[in-house]
């Protein structure tokens, strides 16, 4: 099983074009340069922790927008499941499907996980702030779902100093 090797701060963020919950193609290159981009990876749509994280980001939309932060949530879920997630919780940002795990692997967030004494491969909950220059400015390797939005805003405040 593959160990996780998370992309480091200062590195160029791997480019991606993925389909969102509506089946539209979304590319990182189309938004880099306009401000900051939060690329957050989450294990599974419609699960308790992922719902808390997504809803806290949704509820912080005005603060995130004021700070020029565009949000992309990425999981290995199919588009149909992402659409259900968006509709059920009225999410206001793009959820992207990485079913083949190519982007998860490029960001180093797919690999060995342990849960209740069991080892398996899966998607780790890791977030990246990508700067206007396309480089990773901040990595959150251990995301706290309840305070993630606050942690992101605090990190942006530091980056803008």
C-alpha positions as CSV (number, residue, x, y, z in Angstrom):
1,X,0.0,0.0,0.0
2,X,1.1,3.5,-0.9
3,X,2.2,5.9,1.8
4,X,0.9,9.5,1.6
5,X,3.4,12.0,0.4
6,X,1.6,15.4,0.6
7,X,2.5,18.2,-1.8
8,X,4.7,20.7,0.0
9,X,4.3,24.5,0.4
10,X,6.2,26.5,-2.2
11,X,5.6,23.9,-5.0
12,X,3.6,24.6,-8.1
13,X,0.1,23.3,-7.6
14,X,-0.6,20.5,-10.1
15,X,-3.0,21.6,-12.8
16,X,-6.4,19.9,-13.1
17,X,-9.5,19.9,-15.1
18,X,-12.3,18.0,-13.4
19,X,-16.1,17.8,-13.8
20,X,-18.1,19.5,-11.1
21,X,-21.5,18.4,-9.6
22,X,-23.2,19.7,-12.8
23,X,-21.0,17.9,-15.2
24,X,-19.1,21.2,-16.2
25,X,-15.4,21.1,-16.7
26,X,-13.5,23.2,-14.1
27,X,-9.8,24.0,-14.5
28,X,-7.5,25.4,-11.8
29,X,-5.7,27.5,-14.5
30,X,-9.0,29.4,-15.1
31,X,-9.1,30.9,-11.6
32,X,-5.4,31.1,-10.5
33,X,-4.3,34.7,-10.7
34,X,-7.7,36.1,-9.5
35,X,-6.8,35.6,-5.8
36,X,-6.4,32.6,-3.7
37,X,-7.8,29.1,-4.3
38,X,-8.7,26.7,-1.5
39,X,-8.4,23.1,-2.9
40,X,-9.7,20.8,-0.3
41,X,-9.8,17.1,-0.5
42,X,-12.4,15.2,1.5
43,X,-13.0,11.4,1.8
44,X,-16.7,11.1,1.0
45,X,-19.7,13.2,0.2
46,X,-22.8,13.0,2.5
47,X,-20.8,11.7,5.5
48,X,-20.9,13.5,8.9
49,X,-17.4,15.0,8.9
50,X,-17.4,16.0,5.3
51,X,-20.8,17.6,5.7
52,X,-19.7,19.7,8.7
53,X,-16.6,20.9,6.7
54,X,-18.6,21.7,3.6
55,X,-21.4,23.5,5.5
56,X,-18.9,25.6,7.4
57,X,-17.3,26.7,4.2
58,X,-20.7,27.4,2.7
59,X,-21.7,29.6,5.7
60,X,-18.4,31.5,5.4
61,X,-18.9,32.3,1.6
62,X,-19.1,36.1,2.1
63,X,-15.9,36.2,4.2
64,X,-14.1,33.9,1.8
65,X,-15.3,36.0,-1.2
66,X,-14.2,39.3,0.5
67,X,-10.7,37.8,0.8
68,X,-10.7,36.6,-2.8
69,X,-10.8,32.9,-2.0
70,X,-12.4,30.5,-4.5
71,X,-13.3,27.1,-3.0
72,X,-13.0,23.7,-4.7
73,X,-13.9,20.5,-2.8
74,X,-12.5,17.4,-4.4
75,X,-13.4,13.8,-3.7
76,X,-13.4,10.4,-5.5
77,X,-17.2,10.4,-5.6
78,X,-19.1,10.2,-8.9
79,X,-20.8,13.4,-10.2
80,X,-24.3,12.2,-9.2
81,X,-23.3,11.8,-5.6
82,X,-21.7,15.3,-5.6
83,X,-25.0,16.7,-7.0
84,X,-27.0,15.1,-4.2
85,X,-24.5,16.6,-1.7
86,X,-24.8,20.1,-3.2
87,X,-28.6,20.0,-3.3
88,X,-29.1,18.5,0.1
89,X,-27.0,21.1,1.9
90,X,-27.4,24.0,-0.6
91,X,-23.6,24.2,-1.1
92,X,-22.4,27.4,-2.9
93,X,-19.1,26.2,-4.4
94,X,-17.9,23.6,-6.9
95,X,-17.5,20.0,-5.8
96,X,-15.2,18.2,-8.2
97,X,-15.1,14.5,-9.1
98,X,-11.7,12.7,-9.2
99,X,-12.9,9.2,-9.6
100,X,-9.7,8.0,-11.3
101,X,-7.6,9.5,-8.4
102,X,-5.2,11.2,-10.8
103,X,-5.4,14.5,-9.1
104,X,-5.5,13.0,-5.6
105,X,-2.3,11.2,-6.4
106,X,-0.6,14.4,-7.8
107,X,-1.4,16.3,-4.6
108,X,-0.2,13.3,-2.5
109,X,-3.5,12.8,-0.6
110,X,-4.4,9.3,-1.7
111,X,-2.8,6.5,0.2
112,X,-2.6,4.3,3.3
113,X,-5.2,5.1,6.1
114,X,-5.9,3.5,9.4
115,X,-9.3,3.4,11.0
116,X,-10.4,1.2,14.0
117,X,-7.3,-1.0,13.7
118,X,-7.8,-1.6,10.0
119,X,-5.5,-0.4,7.2
120,X,-6.8,0.5,3.7
121,X,-6.1,3.0,0.9
122,X,-8.3,6.1,0.8
123,X,-8.5,9.8,0.3
124,X,-7.0,11.9,3.2
125,X,-8.7,15.1,4.4
126,X,-6.0,17.6,3.3
127,X,-6.4,21.2,2.1
128,X,-4.2,23.5,0.1
129,X,-4.2,27.3,-0.4
130,X,-2.9,28.1,-3.9
131,X,-1.7,31.6,-4.4
132,X,-2.3,33.9,-7.4
133,X,1.1,32.7,-8.7
134,X,-0.1,29.1,-8.9
135,X,2.1,27.9,-6.0
136,X,1.0,26.2,-2.8
137,X,1.1,28.8,-0.1
138,X,-0.3,26.8,2.8
139,X,-1.0,23.1,3.5
140,X,-3.4,21.8,6.1
141,X,-2.4,18.2,6.6
142,X,-4.7,17.7,9.6
143,X,-7.9,19.4,8.9
144,X,-10.4,20.0,11.8
145,X,-13.8,19.9,10.1
146,X,-15.5,22.2,12.6
147,X,-12.9,25.0,12.4
148,X,-11.6,24.6,8.9
149,X,-13.2,27.8,7.5
150,X,-11.6,29.8,10.4
151,X,-8.2,28.2,9.9
152,X,-8.4,29.1,6.2
153,X,-9.3,32.7,6.9
154,X,-6.6,33.0,9.5
155,X,-4.0,31.6,7.0
156,X,-5.1,34.1,4.3
157,X,-4.7,36.9,6.7
158,X,-1.1,35.8,7.5
159,X,-0.4,35.4,3.8
160,X,-1.6,38.9,3.0
161,X,0.8,40.5,5.5
